Amino acid sequence: MKTAQEKLQWELQCYGCTAAAIDKMVKEQAFPGTELMFAAGILSDAQETISGEYGQPDTETARQFINRAKYIIFKQMEKARG
């Protein structure tokens, strides 16, 4: 079992922020029922980050955006299952 510190380090490496921060972002920025569209927006951010259109491609940040979107999608799937 991971310690709280290990869990925090894993979340920061995986998402670039904590899971609690993602939950807060969704709660504050997505209207109820639009969480999956919100995740799609994060995937678009990942695409822009990879494209390098606005500078050097940043694959590490893109990876973290993708993981954030997956976190939201999986959380919505769990919610739907009840």
LINRA-V744468 format. One line per field, one symbol per residue. ss: DSSP state (h for helix, s for strand, l for the rest). phi: phi as a letter, one per 30 degrees, with the letter a starting at -180 (. if undefined). Layout:
# LINRA-V744468
ss = ???
phi = ???
This chain:
# LINRA-V744468
ss = lllhhhhhhhhhhhhlllhhhhhhhhhhhlllllhhhhhhhhhhhhhhhhhlllllllhhhhhhhhhhhhhhhhhhhhhhhl
phi = .ddeddddddddddciadddddedddddccdejcdddddddddddddddddieckdebddddedddddddeddddddddddi
